[in-house]
């Protein structure tokens, strides 16, 4: 399984960040996985990994890229 960050061109010439996971065989049907309000967190990346294990190429775009790149909000409780 190959995992990494990629940049995807937007319609206005800018680029958004995305997390990409490709299954072992290097190809497969594709899924665009949208993250929750916390951004592309470890949990969202683990869901993408599980989908890739099932054979899906999975792309998780960082939806907040125009506000702040690579948002990964984590809530900690004390």
Order of alpha helices (4+ residues) and beta strands (2+ residues): beta-beta-beta-alpha-beta
